[in-house]
Amino acid sequence: MKRTLIAFAAVAIAAVAQAQDQPLSRLPATPSLDVTAMDRSVNPCDDLYQFACGGWMAANPIPADQSRWSVYAKLANDNQRYLWGVLQDLASRGAESGASADQRKLGDYFAACMDEAAIDRVGAEPLQPWLARIQALKQRRELPALLAALHQHFGSGGLLFGYGSGQDLRDPDRVIAFVLPGGLGLPDRDDYLRRDAKSRELRGHYRAHIERLFVLMGDTPAQAQAAARTVLAVETQLARASLTRVQQRDPYATFHPMGVAQLQALGTGFDWRAYRRALGVPEGDAHNVNEPRFVRTLTAWLARAPMAEVHTVLRWHLARSAAPKLSKDWQQAHFDFYERVLQGTPEPKSRWKTCVQWADAQMGEALGREYVARTFGPELKAKVVTMSHQIQEAMAKRIAQLDWMTPATRSKALDKLKRVVHKVGYPERWRDYGSLSVRRDSFFANVTAGQAFEMARDLAKIGQPLDRGEWGMTPQTVNAYYHPQMNDMNFPAAVLQPPLFDPRLDDAPNYGNTGGTIGHELVHGFDDEGRQFDGLGRLKDWWTRADAKSFEKRAACVVDQYAQYTVVDDIKINSRLTLGEDLADLGGLVLAWVAWQAQVQGQPLGERDGLAPEQRFFVGFAQWDCSHDRPEAARVHARTDPHSPGRYRINGVVVNLPEFEKAFACKPGDRLVKPDAQRCRVW
């Protein structure tokens, strides 16, 4: 019997997997409180996460092409399948006269990406002109123009350093140039420096991957081995000069304003003025150099390294960036290390998923316009805007009642709060893709043209008035964010779909789920990092010393709590890295509870699905993050992800809320019951 059930389950999972590889004509309508996702055999007072999500985890194994799986990831996958249908339709129209220019470009882009036979036919041929340009580099004075071209067509993040526009941290209405660290192929700078067995094993896999790409570029195995040693030695130098992820969370640690002359003075190995000219950067002298020590180390290496070593490193960075855009052998090499080794993912994604992701990355707002027109109406937007303002009002009440904050700081906190801008659904002005050239016969050409288009668009902002209407996410992104310099909250249309927000259901799960998300983003304006920016988005200390110490004492309670939680193996949460997200989770749910209480005041509320209204609020909250990870992915995210694992984002919050204890009639001795004096409270 057991064998039969296992076989049946395998067939059922295979059928689901097959169905997943079909486009959707409409998005599924999973409720925001799904009773089938629960495991009622578990005491919620011991483990709310398992109580709310146990059924979901059992019914939703991690797909073979994923390293992690969650309610968010499943919704994102459904969105991708829906957009697949949209793009397929646009691609089939060709040059049909009824389509807009953006629709034709989206269709051509998707068609070129899906033409795997054409991509495999040309192999690595599109890379050859770039490899030839690197090999032709003879003089160091030629390097700025070459790096500018590589950055324009392949992105600047991984090619030694990053260069782009950003808001001045002290004057956020001013858009200036930013110099960012880069050049590391492993997920975290500590991956190069740790001496434990797993880290050494990881570096061994990385070395083998580097060798594999050099062989694909035409090197002999011996040449590839030598090249890999060079790349690892250089990247280890850069890693030592880079800030840790915890250090990067301090905005003062990455705030180093300087002009071009000061930037040039960090090292003579690179001509920054020549680089700016080659990029066509608008006139202007102001820069923020995030990590001067990194720039000093990089430019010192560029000044002294033999030219053959510079060639080797540039070839590697080009190959690593280009691999996913080339033929199957290159794609497979990229997958085998970055997905199979690092994340534990057994199988590559279907090609349609890759192509939807590329279209989203490079023509995201054009695709978002199609998505919004089909999925996001004005009534839904109005409901979310109302909820968002209710949660803002709840925050105002909390600030007014805080016993640890003095009037001077409270006044400035309330001023910052009232200036928060609510962005819901999609931007008011859509991006113009008129200057982007798209071909139906070359995916590689489209990707490099898309990168050049985006970099030109970004650099053109330098010295121009700040566009406060700009979004940092596309409408079809299942996520949300708070921007401290804009002082705005942004909720894309896709994060406001069932099962995350379900207008068909009662308020309790919607406030627990979406309300908690809204509260989470709002609290980011007042977490350990966001609180350092004022209501105008300026990096400015607006706290009295006593209030800052009071905040830090309460935040330390959260640090100490989450540091006890194990992620995988013997790896604990790096609670100083996750502090901002943990504070936002805790404060966000408190605000959602207050807003929900105000929303339902005076309404007759009854039990549904065997759950009281208060219980539905907390189960709705928990079910937004039903998830599980492969062990390899859990290890990577423990080092790099500022979010705690899903179980602790739920249980770690409710253990601090007496409202949860009361809702489920928890008793002393239950795992999620704390003495009141030990609860963490900030906002």
Protein Blocks (a to p, Z undefined) as FASTA:
>chain_A
ZZmmmmmmmmmmmmmmmmmmpccfbdcdddfbdfklpcfkbcfklommlmmmmmmmmmmc
cdfkbcbdcfklmmmmmmmmmmmmmmmmmmmnmmafkbcfklmmmmmmmmmmmmmmlmmm
nmmmmmmmmmmmmmmpmbfklmmmmmmmmmmmnojklnopacdddddfklmmbccddddd
ehiabfbfklmmpcbfklmmmmmmmmmmmmmmmmmnopafklmmmmmmmmmmmmmmmmmm
pccfklmmpmklmgccddfklmmmnockbcfklmmmmnopaedjbdcdfblmlmmmmmmm
mmmpcfklmmmmmmmmmmmmmmmmmcfklmmmmmmmmmmmmnopabdcdfklmmmmmmmm
mmmmmmmmmmmmmmmcfklmmmmmmmmmmmmmmmmmmmmmpmkbcfklmmmmmmmmmmpc
cdehiafbdcdfklpccdfkbmklmmmmmmmmmmmmmmmmgopacdfkbcfbdfklgcdd
ddfklopacddfklmccfkbcfkbcfklmmmmmmmmmmmmmmmmmmmklmmpcfkopacd
fbdfklmmmmmmmmmmmmmmmmmpcfbhjbccdfklmmmmmmmmmmmmmmmmmmmmmmmg
oiacddeehiafklmmmmmmmmmmgccddfklmmmmmmmmcbdcfklmmmmmmmmpmklm
mmnopaehiakbccfklpccfZZ
